Structure formats: structure tokens, C-alpha cells
Amino acid sequence: MIPQEKIMARIKELAGRISSDYSGKEPILAGVLNGAVFFLADLTREMTIPVKIDFIRAASYGAGDSSSGSVVLTKGLDMPVKGKPVILVEDIVDTGLTLSKILDIIAAQSPESIRVCALIDKQERRERDIIIDYCGFQVEEGFLVGYGLDYNEQFRCLHDIYVLHL
């Protein structure tokens, strides 16, 4: 669906926008584990400003192909974010339930600001209104794998993004 060359070109564009928007600042990039690791690493390497990196983990899928509707935080941020700009880096926004929960948790820590950078914005099952400030690609439908996206912890290592037909 999305070849590696197109992914990398878009990441370079996003990194340029973020670097421009945060010129003179040092934002905290909060990657959502596990899927955003590849995206966060490539995004960070393309940025021209200093950043700090932290991770947060929340689960809502388990071993299935659709959200359970129940979001559980399994790892919080280690770095204090009070008064600091935070960019939440997510691989894919689907229902919006997980991201909404994470945003609430970070907001409770009084950051200067919170923005969302997502590689994929997939709206077919969206249940929460989520503003994605930096969006890589909008995808209408399909279960996606590759470039960090997985199905039951498989297919993350693929260089391109594919639609998985179950």
C-alpha cells in the first residue's frame, strides 16, 4: 500500500515541519510502544532541532484485529513533562480510544503543549475526535502491517506498509 521510499520522503517532510514549528525549543517526543519505534527513530534522525525521547505504552488490541475498547496503560513516561512541549508520536490512529486516553494522561502532567504526530490516520472506525497535528498518511480502510505496524506481533519488520487480508 505504501512503499518505503514514500514513507521516508513523508517522514522527512514531517520532520522539517516539526523542526520549523519548534525552532528554539527542545520538545519531548513521546513514542507509543511498540508500533511507533520505527517511525520515531526515523523521524528523530531527520529533525534539525534538539529533542528528548521517552516512551509510553498502552494496549487495546491484544491478539485480535480490532480494538477491545478497553485501554490499559502499561508504561508511563519516565521524563517529567510539566511546562515542556510534548509531541506524542503514534504509528496509527484508528478508533482514537488509545490515543485519547494517552492524551488525557499526559495533559494531567501539565505540559506546555501537546501535539500529535501519527504516521497513519485511519478513520474508518474512529470513535473519538482526535486532532492529528502532523499526519503522514490518511488511509480509508484495511488492517495495515509493516514498518512497525503489526498483527499479533508479526510483520513489524517489513519495510513497506501492506494491507493484511485476514
Backbone as JSON, one array per atom type, in Angstrom:
{
  "sequence": "MIPQEKIMARIKELAGRISSDYSGKEPILAGVLNGAVFFLADLTREMTIPVKIDFIRAASYGAGDSSSGSVVLTKGLDMPVKGKPVILVEDIVDTGLTLSKILDIIAAQSPESIRVCALIDKQERRERDIIIDYCGFQVEEGFLVGYGLDYNEQFRCLHDIYVLHL",
  "N": [[0.81, -1.2, 0.0], [1.88, 1.31, 0.89], [4.95, 2.25, -0.16], [8.37, 1.94, 1.02], [10.05, 4.07, 0.16], [8.27, 6.18, -0.21], [7.28, 6.44, 2.36], [9.61, 7.26, 3.75], [10.16, 9.7, 2.45], [7.94, 11.19, 3.21], [8.26, 11.25, 5.99], [10.55, 12.82, 6.18], [9.49, 15.27, 5.34], [7.61, 15.74, 7.42], [9.36, 15.9, 9.63], [10.75, 18.19, 8.95], [8.71, 20.14, 9.12], [8.04, 19.95, 11.86], [10.51, 20.6, 13.02], [10.74, 23.24, 12.18], [8.45, 24.39, 13.38], [9.08, 24.1, 16.07], [11.4, 25.49, 16.46], [14.08, 26.7, 18.34], [13.2, 25.5, 20.61], [13.06, 22.56, 22.73], [11.49, 19.91, 22.25], [9.77, 17.15, 23.83], [9.66, 14.04, 22.51], [7.28, 11.71, 22.64], [7.04, 8.49, 22.24], [4.73, 6.0, 21.26], [4.69, 2.83, 22.36], [4.38, -0.49, 20.99], [4.57, -0.04, 18.34], [5.34, 2.52, 17.27], [8.08, 2.76, 17.26], [9.85, 2.45, 15.0], [9.03, 4.53, 13.31], [9.39, 6.77, 15.04], [12.19, 6.68, 15.43], [13.18, 7.12, 12.79], [11.99, 9.6, 12.24], [13.16, 11.24, 14.21], [15.85, 11.19, 13.42], [15.73, 12.75, 11.16], [15.19, 15.28, 12.04], [16.06, 18.71, 12.76], [16.45, 19.98, 15.1], [17.16, 19.99, 18.64], [15.94, 17.26, 20.54], [14.16, 15.46, 23.1], [13.64, 12.09, 24.06], [11.1, 9.83, 24.97], [9.07, 7.1, 26.15], [5.8, 5.65, 26.05], [3.36, 3.22, 26.89], [0.43, 1.7, 25.88], [-2.31, -0.52, 25.79], [-4.79, -1.91, 23.68], [-5.58, -3.7, 21.82], [-4.7, -6.38, 22.12], [-4.5, -9.73, 21.07], [-6.03, -9.62, 18.83], [-7.7, -8.33, 15.83], [-9.06, -6.01, 16.06], [-9.92, -3.18, 18.08], [-10.27, -3.67, 21.58], [-11.72, -1.94, 22.99], [-11.19, -1.35, 25.56], [-8.77, 0.39, 27.27], [-5.54, 0.05, 28.47], [-2.98, 1.36, 30.38], [0.32, 0.48, 30.25], [2.9, 1.3, 30.56], [4.18, 4.25, 31.74], [5.3, 7.66, 31.07], [8.73, 8.33, 31.69], [10.15, 10.65, 31.93], [9.86, 13.92, 33.29], [7.23, 16.08, 32.24], [6.1, 18.47, 32.78], [5.4, 21.78, 31.99], [6.74, 21.61, 29.58], [7.08, 21.28, 26.0], [5.33, 18.71, 24.34], [5.35, 16.12, 22.0], [3.36, 13.7, 20.9], [4.08, 10.67, 19.51], [2.8, 8.49, 17.27], [2.11, 5.34, 15.71], [-0.26, 4.58, 14.31], [-3.51, 5.92, 14.14], [-6.56, 4.83, 14.95], [-9.39, 3.88, 16.13], [-9.17, 5.87, 17.98], [-9.44, 5.66, 20.69], [-7.29, 4.68, 22.32], [-5.33, 6.68, 21.92], [-6.72, 8.93, 22.85], [-6.95, 8.34, 25.59], [-4.21, 8.29, 26.31], [-3.51, 10.96, 25.73], [-5.06, 12.28, 27.66], [-3.79, 11.39, 30.0], [-1.2, 12.47, 29.72], [-1.84, 15.21, 29.56], [-2.7, 15.66, 32.17], [-0.34, 15.97, 33.46], [0.5, 18.52, 33.11], [1.9, 19.69, 30.71], [3.61, 22.12, 28.62], [2.53, 22.17, 26.07], [0.71, 19.89, 23.94], [1.06, 17.96, 21.14], [0.13, 15.92, 18.33], [1.7, 13.5, 16.39], [1.27, 11.39, 13.83], [1.92, 8.5, 11.93], [0.03, 7.12, 10.38], [-3.29, 7.96, 9.7], [-6.23, 6.61, 10.2], [-9.5, 6.49, 9.55], [-11.78, 4.88, 9.47], [-12.93, 3.49, 11.64], [-13.18, 5.34, 13.63], [-13.83, 6.53, 16.84], [-13.43, 8.56, 18.61], [-12.96, 12.07, 18.55], [-10.05, 13.19, 17.31], [-7.34, 15.33, 17.08], [-4.9, 15.43, 14.72], [-1.9, 16.72, 14.49], [0.39, 16.51, 12.95], [0.42, 14.64, 10.25], [1.18, 11.66, 8.61], [0.06, 9.86, 6.56], [-3.23, 9.52, 5.28], [-5.53, 6.96, 5.52], [-8.14, 5.07, 4.22], [-9.31, 2.48, 4.78], [-8.83, -0.95, 5.93], [-6.66, -3.46, 7.38], [-3.58, -2.73, 8.51], [-0.12, -3.56, 8.12], [3.43, -3.73, 8.77], [6.44, -1.73, 8.72], [6.6, -1.23, 11.51], [3.92, -1.51, 12.22], [1.71, -4.03, 13.33], [0.34, -7.41, 13.33], [-0.71, -9.28, 15.81], [1.9, -9.17, 16.89], [3.43, -9.76, 14.65], [4.97, -9.09, 11.47], [6.02, -6.5, 11.82], [8.61, -5.88, 10.97], [8.65, -5.48, 8.23], [9.56, -3.46, 5.46], [7.91, -1.87, 3.91], [4.46, -0.68, 3.95], [1.64, -2.7, 4.22], [-1.62, -4.0, 3.29], [-3.26, -6.24, 5.29], [-4.89, -9.17, 4.59], [-7.25, -10.82, 6.22]],
  "CA": [[0.0, 0.0, 0.0], [2.77, 2.48, 0.94], [6.33, 1.77, -0.25], [9.35, 2.53, 1.92], [10.54, 5.34, -0.36], [7.23, 7.17, 0.04], [7.27, 6.62, 3.83], [10.78, 8.04, 4.14], [10.0, 11.06, 1.94], [6.93, 11.88, 4.04], [8.87, 11.47, 7.3], [11.45, 13.97, 6.03], [8.62, 16.46, 5.32], [7.09, 15.94, 8.77], [10.47, 16.33, 10.48], [11.01, 19.58, 8.59], [7.64, 20.97, 9.7], [8.18, 19.95, 13.32], [11.72, 21.35, 13.33], [10.41, 24.65, 11.99], [7.46, 24.79, 14.4], [9.69, 24.06, 17.4], [12.7, 26.15, 16.43], [14.4, 27.35, 19.61], [12.68, 24.71, 21.73], [13.51, 21.17, 22.79], [10.32, 19.12, 22.61], [9.87, 15.74, 24.21], [8.94, 13.14, 21.62], [6.79, 10.58, 23.43], [6.66, 7.43, 21.32], [3.8, 5.0, 21.78], [5.22, 1.49, 22.13], [5.63, -0.82, 20.36], [4.5, 0.26, 16.92], [5.91, 3.79, 16.8], [9.54, 2.78, 17.4], [10.5, 2.66, 13.7], [8.65, 5.88, 12.89], [10.05, 7.72, 15.94], [13.63, 6.68, 15.14], [13.43, 7.78, 11.51], [11.58, 11.0, 12.39], [14.17, 11.92, 15.02], [17.07, 11.33, 12.62], [15.52, 13.78, 10.13], [14.94, 16.57, 12.67], [17.21, 19.61, 12.82], [16.41, 20.63, 16.41], [17.36, 19.01, 19.71], [14.72, 16.68, 21.12], [14.3, 14.4, 24.09], [12.79, 10.96, 23.69], [10.57, 8.97, 26.03], [8.08, 6.16, 25.63], [4.62, 5.3, 26.81], [2.74, 2.04, 26.29], [-0.96, 1.42, 26.22], [-2.8, -1.65, 24.99], [-6.23, -2.04, 23.49], [-5.85, -4.71, 20.79], [-4.44, -7.77, 22.5], [-4.08, -10.56, 19.95], [-7.03, -9.57, 17.77], [-7.52, -7.37, 14.75], [-9.84, -4.81, 16.33], [-9.75, -2.69, 19.44], [-11.15, -4.27, 22.58], [-12.48, -0.85, 23.59], [-10.64, -1.12, 26.89], [-7.39, 0.84, 27.13], [-4.76, -0.15, 29.69], [-1.64, 1.93, 30.34], [1.25, -0.5, 30.8], [4.15, 2.01, 30.86], [4.04, 5.7, 31.69], [6.51, 8.41, 30.73], [9.73, 8.41, 32.76], [10.64, 12.01, 31.95], [8.83, 14.9, 33.67], [6.82, 16.88, 31.09], [5.48, 19.71, 33.26], [5.92, 23.0, 31.4], [7.54, 21.33, 28.39], [6.29, 20.87, 24.83], [5.32, 17.26, 24.11], [4.79, 15.62, 20.75], [3.05, 12.28, 21.02], [4.37, 10.05, 18.22], [1.99, 7.27, 17.18], [2.18, 4.7, 14.4], [-1.55, 4.62, 13.64], [-4.68, 6.33, 14.92], [-7.69, 4.08, 14.39], [-10.61, 4.28, 16.84], [-8.88, 7.06, 18.76], [-9.61, 5.38, 22.11], [-5.99, 4.61, 22.98], [-4.71, 7.99, 21.87], [-7.48, 9.81, 23.74], [-6.54, 8.0, 26.96], [-2.83, 8.74, 26.49], [-3.52, 12.42, 25.78], [-5.58, 12.67, 28.98], [-2.75, 11.09, 30.99], [-0.14, 13.46, 29.56], [-2.4, 16.52, 29.91], [-2.77, 15.74, 33.63], [1.0, 16.27, 33.94], [0.71, 19.96, 32.85], [2.93, 20.09, 29.76], [3.39, 23.42, 27.96], [1.63, 21.88, 24.96], [0.74, 18.5, 23.44], [0.66, 17.78, 19.75], [0.14, 14.52, 17.91], [2.31, 13.17, 15.11], [0.91, 10.0, 13.53], [2.27, 8.06, 10.59], [-1.2, 6.76, 9.67], [-4.6, 8.37, 10.22], [-7.22, 5.7, 9.6], [-10.72, 6.97, 10.18], [-12.96, 4.03, 9.23], [-13.55, 3.05, 12.89], [-12.93, 6.41, 14.61], [-14.85, 6.72, 17.88], [-13.09, 9.8, 19.34], [-12.41, 13.14, 17.72], [-8.64, 13.37, 17.62], [-6.64, 16.24, 16.17], [-3.56, 14.97, 14.38], [-1.21, 17.93, 14.05], [1.36, 16.12, 11.92], [-0.09, 13.37, 9.74], [1.92, 11.09, 7.49], [-0.83, 9.39, 5.5], [-4.61, 9.18, 5.62], [-5.92, 5.7, 4.88], [-9.57, 4.88, 4.43], [-9.7, 1.22, 5.41], [-7.9, -2.08, 5.84], [-5.78, -3.73, 8.51], [-2.25, -2.45, 7.98], [1.06, -4.14, 8.77], [4.71, -3.32, 8.22], [7.04, -0.51, 9.24], [6.21, -1.1, 12.91], [2.54, -1.95, 12.41], [1.74, -5.49, 13.45], [-0.81, -8.25, 13.62], [-0.28, -10.26, 16.81], [3.36, -9.02, 16.98], [4.08, -10.2, 13.42], [5.04, -8.2, 10.3], [6.57, -5.18, 12.13], [9.9, -5.68, 10.32], [8.52, -5.2, 6.8], [9.99, -2.1, 5.14], [6.75, -1.18, 3.32], [3.19, -0.92, 4.66], [0.75, -3.56, 3.44], [-2.94, -4.33, 3.84], [-3.33, -7.66, 5.62], [-6.22, -9.75, 4.34], [-7.47, -11.9, 7.21]],
  "C": [[0.86, 1.27, 0.0], [4.21, 1.97, 0.92], [7.27, 2.56, 0.66], [9.82, 3.91, 1.45], [9.54, 6.46, -0.07], [7.13, 7.46, 1.55], [8.4, 7.54, 4.23], [10.68, 9.49, 3.66], [9.02, 11.85, 2.81], [7.49, 12.17, 5.43], [9.81, 12.68, 7.25], [10.64, 15.27, 6.02], [8.08, 16.77, 6.72], [8.17, 16.47, 9.71], [10.81, 17.79, 10.2], [9.98, 20.52, 9.19], [7.79, 21.08, 11.2], [9.4, 20.78, 13.72], [11.48, 22.85, 13.19], [9.48, 25.16, 13.09], [8.08, 24.9, 15.79], [11.09, 24.66, 17.43], [12.93, 26.91, 17.74], [13.87, 26.63, 20.84], [13.27, 23.31, 21.68], [12.32, 20.31, 23.22], [10.68, 17.71, 23.07], [9.03, 14.95, 23.21], [8.57, 11.92, 22.45], [6.26, 9.53, 22.47], [5.75, 6.42, 22.0], [4.31, 3.62, 21.35], [4.1, 0.52, 21.78], [5.71, -0.28, 18.94], [5.23, 1.48, 16.44], [7.43, 3.82, 16.83], [10.24, 3.09, 16.08], [10.27, 4.1, 13.24], [9.38, 6.94, 13.73], [11.54, 7.81, 15.63], [13.92, 7.42, 13.84], [13.06, 9.26, 11.56], [12.65, 11.79, 13.13], [15.45, 12.16, 14.21], [16.96, 12.43, 11.56], [15.32, 15.17, 10.73], [16.23, 17.39, 12.75], [17.25, 20.39, 14.13], [16.72, 19.56, 17.47], [16.02, 18.54, 20.24], [15.11, 15.72, 22.23], [13.3, 13.32, 23.71], [12.38, 10.19, 24.93], [9.53, 8.07, 25.39], [6.95, 5.95, 26.61], [4.0, 4.09, 26.13], [1.32, 1.9, 26.81], [-1.44, 0.31, 25.3], [-4.31, -1.61, 24.89], [-6.57, -3.15, 22.5], [-5.69, -6.14, 21.28], [-3.97, -8.53, 21.28], [-5.05, -10.51, 18.79], [-6.71, -8.56, 16.7], [-8.4, -6.14, 14.91], [-9.71, -4.46, 17.8], [-10.75, -3.36, 20.38], [-12.06, -3.23, 23.19], [-12.01, -0.5, 24.98], [-9.16, -0.77, 26.74], [-6.69, 0.72, 28.48], [-3.38, 0.46, 29.49], [-0.7, 0.94, 31.0], [2.64, 0.08, 31.06], [3.89, 3.5, 30.71], [5.34, 6.35, 31.26], [7.44, 8.44, 31.93], [10.18, 9.85, 32.97], [9.54, 12.96, 32.43], [8.51, 15.81, 32.48], [6.2, 18.22, 31.51], [6.19, 20.92, 32.65], [6.73, 22.81, 30.14], [6.64, 20.97, 27.21], [6.45, 19.37, 24.58], [4.71, 16.98, 22.74], [4.61, 14.12, 20.91], [3.2, 11.66, 19.63], [3.72, 8.67, 18.2], [2.13, 6.67, 15.79], [0.87, 4.85, 13.64], [-2.62, 5.07, 14.62], [-5.88, 5.69, 14.23], [-8.98, 4.55, 15.08], [-10.41, 5.6, 17.58], [-8.98, 6.83, 20.26], [-8.28, 5.38, 22.86], [-5.34, 5.98, 23.03], [-5.41, 8.98, 22.8], [-7.08, 9.59, 25.2], [-5.12, 8.51, 27.24], [-2.77, 10.27, 26.59], [-4.03, 12.94, 27.12], [-4.52, 12.49, 30.06], [-1.63, 12.13, 30.92], [-0.63, 14.85, 29.96], [-2.46, 16.72, 31.42], [-1.42, 16.08, 34.24], [1.43, 17.71, 33.61], [1.86, 20.3, 31.9], [2.61, 21.48, 29.2], [2.37, 23.25, 26.83], [1.74, 20.4, 24.63], [0.26, 18.53, 22.01], [0.81, 16.31, 19.4], [0.76, 14.43, 16.52], [2.03, 11.69, 14.86], [1.31, 9.66, 12.1], [1.01, 7.8, 9.77], [-2.42, 7.28, 10.42], [-5.64, 7.54, 9.48], [-8.55, 5.94, 10.28], [-11.93, 6.04, 10.06], [-13.66, 3.6, 10.51], [-13.42, 4.1, 13.99], [-14.13, 6.58, 15.55], [-14.63, 8.0, 18.68], [-12.57, 10.82, 18.34], [-10.99, 13.41, 18.19], [-8.05, 14.34, 16.59], [-5.23, 15.69, 15.97], [-2.85, 16.17, 13.76], [-0.24, 17.66, 12.91], [0.99, 14.71, 11.45], [0.73, 12.91, 8.53], [1.01, 10.76, 6.32], [-2.23, 9.18, 6.06], [-4.99, 7.95, 4.81], [-7.37, 5.44, 5.21], [-9.9, 3.61, 5.2], [-8.63, 0.17, 5.25], [-7.07, -2.23, 7.09], [-4.36, -3.67, 8.0], [-1.15, -3.09, 8.81], [2.31, -3.63, 8.06], [5.14, -1.99, 8.78], [6.55, -0.21, 10.67], [4.8, -1.55, 13.21], [2.5, -3.47, 12.41], [0.35, -6.11, 13.49], [-0.28, -9.33, 14.56], [1.25, -10.34, 16.88], [4.11, -9.56, 15.75], [4.05, -9.06, 12.39], [5.62, -6.8, 10.58], [7.81, -4.87, 11.28], [9.82, -5.39, 8.83], [8.86, -3.74, 6.53], [8.86, -1.25, 4.58], [5.53, -1.42, 4.21], [2.25, -1.63, 3.7], [-0.62, -3.63, 4.09], [-2.93, -5.83, 4.07], [-4.76, -8.13, 5.4], [-6.38, -10.96, 5.25], [-8.51, -12.88, 6.73]]
}
